């Protein structure tokens, strides 16, 4: 939990005061349920709670929160469900001005027993975001929750739920679960766009994802698109993250699906940016403020981390923080960097997961030396693939984004199992047909997709025959293609 958040301890006296205040103001303070919002108009992306509120709300008010505004107008975006473990779950929210934020939660079907997170005060220092820790939970349970701002309940027109991970080890087969994947999320803001047709669109894709009720969504990079006006200041970076996160169509998915994220160049800085980017500490701070991963900085990478969901371990890599320039000779260049590469190989070797899913911003297995594919950095890429082979690491699958098209790449390896790289892109950015003309001779037939799309991966089956059922779907949730990978195949 970030150390800079202001904590207010829960005492019995504080609880009594809170209850009295809540009863005294219930008749006038609590906001009525908000009607479902219509699709967002192209010119702006309003706040999640107030259609007239710009996502660029910024104030220089004192840290003492005001209580004169309606409670609902204090909500900028969220709440969002972050990481889940057996003993705790992280939740997130952004407010429109300095505000006291708290989550109340209870096990589904048992509303008479309720718990509350610590109450935190959002501030300009943290981009008016709060990470609220639910730590009075039990493994394998589902919970409902409510958001309070300035001690007044904020009603949302969709379910607010989260889950804890199950204690299945040594007891039963791994539980099945559903994973959503996507990358390249562009939300238009006409005042700062380049001339021409809007680059982003089809925001209804998030409703299509939500209808399929994934347990987890993994964002594969380019989750926001920093523009020229944003690159060089904390103000611009915060504006872009706030503007994108406040998209109306995204709010229900945030409220009841667990979200994890990694980044690529457009979250990190300018297009194709590398370790020389002068403001990368600002974008790292913003990433940590707007996402709720369980860890960062593994192996010296800025956002590098890992998490587990049942018998799958995910390794979220940073292809920017230690990367040498694309504009210098790259064959011997740094892509992940020595320290991150060493951490990855050791972490893969130590993992007992059925599937070891390595998520990288750019494509790993595509042999075409185009754009920012790992094949341009051929010496480091060869070291990684050789290390996986020599160590006999089983169950490795790569995920990637970036390319504005989707495809499944399969690399055969003599004497061992094939490696797969599932590229999923774009969500709302403009699609590209460039993949049709490049020589990815490892591409699985009929998997190239050149329209906006997302992936659903169902992890199913008994312990010794687990399967990844991959479906690629369009913006309305219509299936485009499907493939299945078996744990038996990846040994």
C-alpha angles and dihedrals in degrees: 000000000000110000095219096070115107108240125207113197119230110237129173090248090050091051092051091050090047093052093047091049091048093050093046094053102032095102095055109016104053112090120227118245112284117237116242108276122241120243113294115262116240100245098063143007107228127208119276093249106031120043090202094051116098117226086231094072108152129167140180095206124141116273092252104101118235118232099194097092126077111272094235092057089060091067114093100172141337148346092220129188113229133179123349130208132164094266104030146021127201121223128190139203139170123211131201095234137004104306142161109251130192138160124219115199140178137179112269109266093016105080092152091075110061135174134191134210120232112281113251131191116224116222142181088254091066097037089256091291128133131198108209118196120214101200103156095081138114129226120271097015134126120223138193121213145187131211123229123195117188085353094300122116118247113212118214124196093230136052119285107208143146138179138215122226118261127249095230102141114117089002111069145340115301111276118252118245142176125238127194120204134192145141140187105054112180121181114191124238106177096199092068103027126114115254117276138048118347111274096210132054150124093078089169086084087088090058089051090052091047093052089061091056102221117195091218136020120201116198108211100202140286085068088153128019113227109209130210089266091057105044102086107042140054087228093057094044092049091047092054094048091046094046094051096043092053094063106136096221091055098056101084092049090051091051101061110014123080110243130206126172147189127187142235133189099297094054090043103044141290124357112296091001121174142187091300093069104123098210100048092117088060093052091045090054090049092048091054091046095051100038131052107212117157096238145005141187099046112164092005096296119134099233099010111138147134140226138176131224111188107305096346122090119199123206111200109201131199112225094177113047096067099021121127120223121288087214094065125065103294107186090093095026131119119261104159095003130234097277095048092044091052091048091050095051092047092046092049091049091049095048120102093190120132090228121029104199114198112196117197129172094234132042115280106188104032103111094204108109095220134127109340102331115149089240088078087066091054101165096052092042090052090051091054095048092045091050092052090051098043093047092049092232110180132207100025117161125172127218124193143166132180102093102088088232134075127230142147115236121198121193116194115215121196113245097007143055124297121258121230130204116194110199114195118186149180121018101173104342121100112283122236131215094198091109090071091068101044126090104245095154090174093063115123109240117265096007099106107111121185102183134075109290149144137211132239116197118191113200107204146149141067121311097268097039106043118163139201109213106195122199125180113204135184128236091282095046096258112149115247100178142338137208133179127214121194127209087225089061093053099060 
